[in-house]
Each structure stands twice: as C-alpha cells, then as structure tokens.
C-alpha cells in the first residue's frame, strides 16, 4: 500500500514538471512572437513617417505650382508629425527600439536616433512658399487634410498655403 502511494506522488510530481516545462516553452514562444510584432509595427511606423513627410512636401510643391488650387491628402500619423511654419520644416517623431544608425538620410529626410526615439526633419525646398501657422500639428491616426492656396504676399513675394482639417469630427490637436 505504501509503495502504491509513492508511485502516485511520483506521477503527480512528473505531471507538474511537464506542465512547468511546457509553460516555460510557451512563454518563450509568446515573447518571441511579441518581439516580432513590435519590430514589424516599428518598421511600419518608420515607413509611414517617411511617406507622410514626402507626401506633405510634394503637396506643398504641387499647390504652389498650381496656384489657386487645393489638394486633399490623407495622412496616417503614427506619433508626432508637424510643420514648423517659421523655418519651413516638416518634423516627425516616433518610438523606435531597434538598432539603427545614429544619423542618416532617406529621400532628403534627415533622421536622428536619440534614446529609442527617431526624429525626422525635411526642409520645404520651395522658397516661394510661406506656410499659414493656423494648423501645424497633425492628429494621430488616419486623418484627411486640405492643403490650399490661401493668398499671395506681395511684400515678400511668397505664396501663403494653409492646411485645413477635413475630418471635422476629429480634434485639431
């Protein structure tokens, strides 16, 4: 009778050991998958930021060339995206934890890596453009904007371009 109880205890201990090992294996697999998902999400945000900065720059150029026009643009902003209307710069910022160079350029977009944050800047090359400073920060997420010819400044000989929010149900933060 005593031997039978010891055999049952050994089986019970081995079952708990199997469960413990399977939980460790499952945890390792989940953490690897989670790391892959995070890397893919960061890569997607990186690509979207480059595309959006180039889209904004090209839209400014197109509106300036086709005076008295407006262009509707859909922008997906993953984190921080803004236009510095005083220095004619387009700026962006995202969280990025992967190993990457500290400073580099892609498609005339200067990218700087500082403490798991990537900072993007691109100069608006068209010297005939003056940006209206009413809306300079783009909302997070997918939002539609209208870039339009607003006025012409005869003193500075520059085109004034304004950016208006087209999705009125979203805030203008």
Long-range contacts (C-beta under 8 A, 24 or more apart in sequence): 38-97, 39-98, 42-94, 42-95, 42-96, 42-97, 42-98, 43-98, 44-78, 45-78, 45-79, 45-94, 45-95, 45-96, 46-94, 46-96, 46-118, 48-76, 48-78, 49-78, 49-79, 49-81, 49-92, 49-94, 49-118, 49-120, 50-106, 50-107, 50-109, 50-120, 52-76, 52-77, 52-81, 52-92, 52-138, 53-81, 53-90, 53-92, 53-109, 53-120, 53-122, 54-107, 54-109, 54-122, 56-83, 56-90, 56-147, 57-90, 57-108, 57-122, 57-124, 57-125, 59-147, 60-124, 60-126, 60-129, 60-131, 60-147, 60-161, 61-125, 61-126, 63-147, 63-148, 63-149, 63-159, 63-161, 64-126, 64-128, 64-129, 64-149, 64-159, 64-161, 67-149, 67-152, 67-159, 68-149, 69-148, 69-149, 70-146, 70-147, 70-148, 70-149, 71-146, 71-147, 71-148, 72-144, 72-145, 72-146, 72-166, 73-144, 73-145, 73-146, 73-147, 74-142, 74-143, 74-144, 74-145, 75-138, 75-142, 75-143, 75-144, 75-145, 76-141, 76-142, 77-138, 77-139, 77-140, 77-141, 77-143, 78-140, 79-140, 80-137, 81-137, 81-138, 82-136, 82-137, 82-138, 83-131, 83-136, 83-163, 84-136, 85-131, 85-132, 85-133, 85-136, 86-133, 88-123, 88-124, 88-129, 88-131, 89-121, 89-122, 89-123, 89-124, 90-120, 90-121, 90-122, 90-123, 90-124, 91-119, 91-120, 91-121, 92-119, 92-120, 92-121, 93-117, 93-118, 93-119, 93-120, 94-118, 94-120, 127-158, 128-157, 128-158, 128-159, 129-158, 129-159, 129-161, 130-156, 130-158, 130-159, 130-160, 130-161, 131-160, 131-161, 131-162, 131-163, 132-160, 132-161, 132-162, 132-163, 134-162, 134-163, 135-162, 135-163, 135-164, 135-165, 135-172, 136-163, 137-173, 139-165, 139-170, 139-171, 139-172, 139-173, 141-170, 143-167, 143-170
